[in-house]
Amino acid sequence: MTVRGVLQVHSAPPALSPHIEWAVAGVLGVTVTLPWVDQPASPGALRAELNWQGRPGTGGAITSALAGWNLLRFEVTEEASSGCDAVRYSCTPSLGTFSAVISANGDVLVPEGRLRAAMTLASASVSAGFTGSGPASGATGSRFRLASGPGPGGPGPDSEAGADSDPGLGVGSAADSDAGSGSGAGAGSGADSGSGLVLIDGASPGGGIRGLKDRHGPRHPALGGSLEAELRLLLGQPWDDELEPFRHAAAGAPVRWLHATG
């Protein structure tokens, strides 16, 4: 079974262009020569576009191969295939990697588990009286734990989010994103399995919602009571805002077709 996809390198330093070609060639198994042209939106940078065909999961493999360089802006899309949804990966130096399931008309589809997790974070923050930057009244001796939902693979009911686990709503850096997944569900398996956060009592100080917000607040604005900002992250709006000028500047750029081996 083969799928088709597109790699769009929106901006890259000229010195990295051969390394990008070698990295993509290592994934596709064929020699890759990208049609590099100047990027008007970033003078001195280059852009290129490649249509590829390979096995399901190739888009995630390409993303993983390129995400380690924090000087690239690029996107990888992979069409839907049997058992796998269509997926788009977006990566920028400042934001890291974002992945999203894509519908047939190009809309971003947010899984139910992630929406429920976002609502849980927002409602728990409000009910604890912790919105904005101040500490919650009476929340010092409380803590959160993950409660596993109906989906498989979720964290157990006693996994503490304040320790090493993450509510995982599909937004994160390149190191946090599971770019190798064939279906491209996004970072954080906890939310995909429908997990939520439950406030329980009797914890030691520092394990409350304030500590949780300090740890995960930049990635999960709902912890500060902003559900709207959380939904913007779930939809990848910050990535769209940064990449949109580069997408428009790439209109009319040359495209090359390549077929992976194997």
N, C-alpha and C positions, 0 to 999 in steps of 0.2 A: 504494500500500500504506500502511495506517495501523496504528499500534500504540496501545495504551492504557498509561497510567501514572498514578502518584500523586505529588504533591508534598506533603510534610508539613513545614511550617515549625514546628519545635518551640518555638523561642523567638526573639523578635525585639524590639528596642526599638520602641516605638510610633512614633517619628519616622521609622523606616525603612519602615514598612508601605506607604506609597504608592510608594516607590521599588522595593520588591519587586514590587508589582503591575505597575509600568511595565516592569521588567526581564523578567518572565514574559510580559507582553503582547507585548514585542518579539520573543520567541522564537515564541510561538504565533500571532501575527498577528491576534489578536482582543483586544478590551477585557477586562481581567481585574479583577474585584473579589472579593477574598478575604473569607471570612466570619471576621473576626478576633474572637477571644474571649480572655479572660485566661488566662494560663498559671500554674496553681497551684504548679507546681514551681519557678517563678522569678517571685516577686512583682514586679509592675511590667512584666513582659514580656507579649507577645501570642503567640498560636499560631493556625494556620490550616491547612486541608487542601484540596487541589484535585485532583480527578480530571480528567485531560486525555487528549485523543486527538490524535495527530499523526503525522508521518512518523518512521521509524526514526532514532534518534539524537537525538530531541527531549529525552530525559532528560539526555543529556550536555550539550546546549546550555543547558538550564535550569540545570544545575549550574554550568557555566562562567559564566553570567550572574550567579549569586548568590554564588559562592565568593570573590569579591573583597572582600566585606564580612566582616570578621573578628569581627562581633558576632552572627552568626546560627548557630543550630543547626538543621539541616534534613536531610531525606532525600528522595531522588528515586528512584523505581523505574520501570522500563520493562519491559513484558512481552516475551517472546520473539517474534521475527518471522522470516520466511524469511531465512536467512543470518546472523541475529544472535541471540545468547543473551540471556536475560533478565538484567538488570543492576540493581544497587542502588548508589547513591552516598550516602555519609554524610559530613557536614561539621560540624565543631565549631570554635569559636575556638581552642581549645588544641591540637587534634590535626591540623587541616587536613582534607583530603579523602581518603576511602577509597572505592575502587570494587571491586565483586566480582561475579562471575558467579553467578547464582542458579538453583537447580534448580526443578522444578515444585512441590516441596513446601516451598520456601522456604529450603533449606539453601544455605550458601555453598560453591561449588565452587572448589577451588584447582587451577589448571592444573598439569600434570605438570612443566613447565619450572621453575615457581617452587619446587615441592617439591624437585626435584633441586638447584636452586641453593642452597636453604636447607641441604640435607644437605652440599653441597660446602663452604659457608662454615664450617659447624660442624666437619666432619672436618678441614679444612685448618687451622683454628685449633687444634684439639687436637693434630694431628700436629706443628705448629710449636711446641708447648709454650706457647701463649699463651692462657691462660684467666684470667678475672678482669681486674684492672686493671694487672697487672705486665707488663713487656716480655717478649717471647719470648726464650728462651735460644738464641743463635746465629741469630736471625732478622733481625739488623740488615742483613746484606748480601743479603737475599732480597727478592723482590717478587712480586706477583701479576699475572697478565694474564688477560683474558677469552678463553676458548676457545669459539668459536661452535659451537652444536649443530646438529641437523638441521633446525630450523625456519628459514623464510625471514626475512630482515631482521635477523639477529643480527649483532652486532659481529664484526669480523674477528678472526683468531686473534692478531694482534699488538696489539690495543687494550688499553691498560694501565688497569686499574681504579684504580690509585693516582693517575692524572692527572685526567682530566675525566669519564670514564665512570663508571657506577654499576652495581653488580650488579643493581639493579632488581627487587625482589620484590613490587612492587605496593602498596607502602605509602609515603606521602609527604605533603607539604603540598599545598595547592591549586595552587601553582605547578608542582609536580612531576607532578601527576596529569593524564593525558590524558582530560579529562572530555568532550571532544568526540567520542570514539569511539562509533560506533553499537553495537558489541558490548560496550563497557565492560569491556575486559579488565583495566584498572588501570594504574597507573604503572609505567614501566620496561619497555621493549621487550626488553631483553637477556634477562631471565629467561623471557619468553614464548617466545623462540626456543630455549630449552633451553640457554642459555649457562651456563658454570660458571667457577670461578676455579682457575687452575693455578699452583702455586708454582714459580718458576724462580729460578735463582741468577745472581750476577754483577751485581746492581743496585747503585746507589749507596746509601749510608746514608740512612735516612729514607723509603725506598720500600718498606719491608718491611711485615709484617702489622700492626706497631704503628701505622704511619702510616695504613694502611687502616682499622684499627679506630677511630683517632681521627677519621677523616673520615666513616666510614659507620656507626660503632658505634651511635649513637642510633636509627638506622633499621633496623639489622640486628644484633640481639643475638647471633645465631649466631656472629658474629666473636669474641665473648667466650666462646664455648663453650656458650651457652644455646640449644639447638635448640627447647626448649619455648616460650621467650619469642618466638622467631622465628615459630613456628607461631601463637601468639596474635595476632601482628601480621597474618599472612597471612589469618587468619579474621576480622580486624577486631574482636577482643575489646575493645580499649580504647575503640573507638567505641561498641560495644554497652553497655559498662559506664557510659559517660557519658550515653548517650541513653535508656537504659531507664526512668529515672524520668519523663522527659518523655513517652515513649510511653504509659506507664500514665496519666499525668495527662491525656492527650489523648483518652482513651476517652469516647465520646459527643459529641465535638465536631462541629459542623456541617460538612458537606462540600458542595463545589460542583463541578459538571461543566462542562467547557469542551471544545470541539472546535476544533483549530487549522485555519486556512485554508490553502489551497494543496495 
